[in-house]
Amino acid sequence: MTRAEFILTTAIILFAAFAMGWFANWLVHRFTRVRQSDVADLDRMSQELHEAEETRDQAITYLQQREAELTNQLTQTEAELRAAMDGLRDARREAEELRNYYQQQD
C-alpha cells in the first residue's frame, strides 16, 4: 500500500465515521425533539396546576376561617351554658331554701 492509497483510505474511513456520527446525531435530535403541541400541552397543564393550587389555597383559607368561626361559636355557647347552669343552680338552691323556710313556718 502506497502512501497515497493509505491517505485516501484514511480519508474515506474518517469521512464515513463523520457521516455516521452526523446521521446518529440527526436521529437522536429527530426522536428527542420537543414538538410545539407538546409545549402547548405543558403550558396548559402548568396553568391548570396553578389554578388548582390557587383553588386549594382558597379552600384552605375558607376552612380555617370557618373553623375559627365555629370555635368562637362553641366557646360562646359553652360560656352561655355555664352561665345558665350557674343560674339554674342558684335558682334551685333558692327554691330549696324557700321550701325549707315554708316548711319551718308550718
CNS distance restraints for C-alpha pairs under 8 A (distance, minus, plus):
assign (resid   1 and name CA) (resid   5 and name CA) 6.12 0.50 0.50
assign (resid   1 and name CA) (resid   6 and name CA) 6.50 0.50 0.50
assign (resid   2 and name CA) (resid   6 and name CA) 6.21 0.50 0.50
assign (resid   3 and name CA) (resid   7 and name CA) 6.22 0.50 0.50
assign (resid   4 and name CA) (resid   8 and name CA) 6.07 0.50 0.50
assign (resid   5 and name CA) (resid   9 and name CA) 5.96 0.50 0.50
assign (resid   6 and name CA) (resid  10 and name CA) 6.00 0.50 0.50
assign (resid   7 and name CA) (resid  11 and name CA) 6.01 0.50 0.50
assign (resid   8 and name CA) (resid  12 and name CA) 6.15 0.50 0.50
assign (resid   9 and name CA) (resid  13 and name CA) 6.16 0.50 0.50
assign (resid  10 and name CA) (resid  14 and name CA) 6.07 0.50 0.50
assign (resid  11 and name CA) (resid  15 and name CA) 5.99 0.50 0.50
assign (resid  12 and name CA) (resid  16 and name CA) 6.04 0.50 0.50
assign (resid  13 and name CA) (resid  17 and name CA) 6.11 0.50 0.50
assign (resid  14 and name CA) (resid  18 and name CA) 6.06 0.50 0.50
assign (resid  15 and name CA) (resid  19 and name CA) 6.05 0.50 0.50
assign (resid  16 and name CA) (resid  20 and name CA) 6.07 0.50 0.50
assign (resid  17 and name CA) (resid  21 and name CA) 6.08 0.50 0.50
assign (resid  18 and name CA) (resid  22 and name CA) 6.07 0.50 0.50
assign (resid  19 and name CA) (resid  23 and name CA) 6.06 0.50 0.50
assign (resid  20 and name CA) (resid  24 and name CA) 6.05 0.50 0.50
assign (resid  21 and name CA) (resid  25 and name CA) 6.07 0.50 0.50
assign (resid  22 and name CA) (resid  26 and name CA) 6.12 0.50 0.50
assign (resid  23 and name CA) (resid  27 and name CA) 6.18 0.50 0.50
assign (resid  24 and name CA) (resid  28 and name CA) 6.20 0.50 0.50
assign (resid  25 and name CA) (resid  29 and name CA) 6.23 0.50 0.50
assign (resid  26 and name CA) (resid  30 and name CA) 5.93 0.50 0.50
assign (resid  27 and name CA) (resid  31 and name CA) 6.24 0.50 0.50
assign (resid  28 and name CA) (resid  32 and name CA) 6.04 0.50 0.50
assign (resid  29 and name CA) (resid  33 and name CA) 5.50 0.50 0.50
assign (resid  34 and name CA) (resid  38 and name CA) 6.49 0.50 0.50
assign (resid  34 and name CA) (resid  39 and name CA) 7.11 0.50 0.50
assign (resid  35 and name CA) (resid  39 and name CA) 6.51 0.50 0.50
assign (resid  36 and name CA) (resid  40 and name CA) 6.19 0.50 0.50
assign (resid  37 and name CA) (resid  41 and name CA) 6.09 0.50 0.50
assign (resid  38 and name CA) (resid  42 and name CA) 6.16 0.50 0.50
assign (resid  39 and name CA) (resid  43 and name CA) 6.16 0.50 0.50
assign (resid  40 and name CA) (resid  44 and name CA) 6.13 0.50 0.50
assign (resid  41 and name CA) (resid  45 and name CA) 6.06 0.50 0.50
assign (resid  42 and name CA) (resid  46 and name CA) 6.03 0.50 0.50
assign (resid  43 and name CA) (resid  47 and name CA) 6.18 0.50 0.50
assign (resid  44 and name CA) (resid  48 and name CA) 6.19 0.50 0.50
assign (resid  45 and name CA) (resid  49 and name CA) 6.04 0.50 0.50
assign (resid  46 and name CA) (resid  50 and name CA) 6.11 0.50 0.50
assign (resid  47 and name CA) (resid  51 and name CA) 6.22 0.50 0.50
assign (resid  48 and name CA) (resid  52 and name CA) 6.06 0.50 0.50
assign (resid  49 and name CA) (resid  53 and name CA) 6.12 0.50 0.50
assign (resid  50 and name CA) (resid  54 and name CA) 6.26 0.50 0.50
assign (resid  51 and name CA) (resid  55 and name CA) 6.15 0.50 0.50
assign (resid  52 and name CA) (resid  56 and name CA) 6.08 0.50 0.50
assign (resid  53 and name CA) (resid  57 and name CA) 6.11 0.50 0.50
assign (resid  54 and name CA) (resid  58 and name CA) 6.16 0.50 0.50
assign (resid  55 and name CA) (resid  59 and name CA) 6.12 0.50 0.50
assign (resid  56 and name CA) (resid  60 and name CA) 6.14 0.50 0.50
assign (resid  57 and name CA) (resid  61 and name CA) 6.15 0.50 0.50
assign (resid  58 and name CA) (resid  62 and name CA) 6.09 0.50 0.50
assign (resid  59 and name CA) (resid  63 and name CA) 6.07 0.50 0.50
assign (resid  60 and name CA) (resid  64 and name CA) 6.12 0.50 0.50
assign (resid  61 and name CA) (resid  65 and name CA) 6.22 0.50 0.50
assign (resid  62 and name CA) (resid  66 and name CA) 6.04 0.50 0.50
assign (resid  63 and name CA) (resid  67 and name CA) 5.93 0.50 0.50
assign (resid  64 and name CA) (resid  68 and name CA) 6.17 0.50 0.50
assign (resid  65 and name CA) (resid  69 and name CA) 6.22 0.50 0.50
assign (resid  66 and name CA) (resid  70 and name CA) 6.13 0.50 0.50
assign (resid  67 and name CA) (resid  71 and name CA) 5.99 0.50 0.50
assign (resid  68 and name CA) (resid  72 and name CA) 6.09 0.50 0.50
assign (resid  69 and name CA) (resid  73 and name CA) 6.17 0.50 0.50
assign (resid  70 and name CA) (resid  74 and name CA) 6.01 0.50 0.50
assign (resid  71 and name CA) (resid  75 and name CA) 6.13 0.50 0.50
assign (resid  72 and name CA) (resid  76 and name CA) 6.20 0.50 0.50
assign (resid  73 and name CA) (resid  77 and name CA) 6.01 0.50 0.50
assign (resid  74 and name CA) (resid  78 and name CA) 6.03 0.50 0.50
assign (resid  75 and name CA) (resid  79 and name CA) 6.19 0.50 0.50
assign (resid  76 and name CA) (resid  80 and name CA) 6.16 0.50 0.50
assign (resid  77 and name CA) (resid  81 and name CA) 6.05 0.50 0.50
assign (resid  78 and name CA) (resid  82 and name CA) 6.14 0.50 0.50
assign (resid  79 and name CA) (resid  83 and name CA) 6.19 0.50 0.50
assign (resid  80 and name CA) (resid  84 and name CA) 6.03 0.50 0.50
assign (resid  81 and name CA) (resid  85 and name CA) 5.97 0.50 0.50
assign (resid  82 and name CA) (resid  86 and name CA) 6.06 0.50 0.50
assign (resid  83 and name CA) (resid  87 and name CA) 6.10 0.50 0.50
assign (resid  84 and name CA) (resid  88 and name CA) 6.02 0.50 0.50
assign (resid  85 and name CA) (resid  89 and name CA) 6.01 0.50 0.50
assign (resid  86 and name CA) (resid  90 and name CA) 6.13 0.50 0.50
assign (resid  87 and name CA) (resid  91 and name CA) 6.05 0.50 0.50
assign (resid  88 and name CA) (resid  92 and name CA) 6.06 0.50 0.50
assign (resid  89 and name CA) (resid  93 and name CA) 6.11 0.50 0.50
assign (resid  90 and name CA) (resid  94 and name CA) 6.04 0.50 0.50
assign (resid  91 and name CA) (resid  95 and name CA) 5.99 0.50 0.50
assign (resid  92 and name CA) (resid  96 and name CA) 6.00 0.50 0.50
assign (resid  93 and name CA) (resid  97 and name CA) 6.12 0.50 0.50
assign (resid  94 and name CA) (resid  98 and name CA) 6.12 0.50 0.50
assign (resid  95 and name CA) (resid  99 and name CA) 6.12 0.50 0.50
assign (resid  96 and name CA) (resid 100 and name CA) 6.14 0.50 0.50
assign (resid  97 and name CA) (resid 101 and name CA) 6.04 0.50 0.50
assign (resid  98 and name CA) (resid 102 and name CA) 6.11 0.50 0.50
assign (resid  99 and name CA) (resid 103 and name CA) 5.98 0.50 0.50
assign (resid 100 and name CA) (resid 104 and name CA) 6.08 0.50 0.50
assign (resid 101 and name CA) (resid 105 and name CA) 6.29 0.50 0.50
assign (resid 102 and name CA) (resid 106 and name CA) 6.42 0.50 0.50
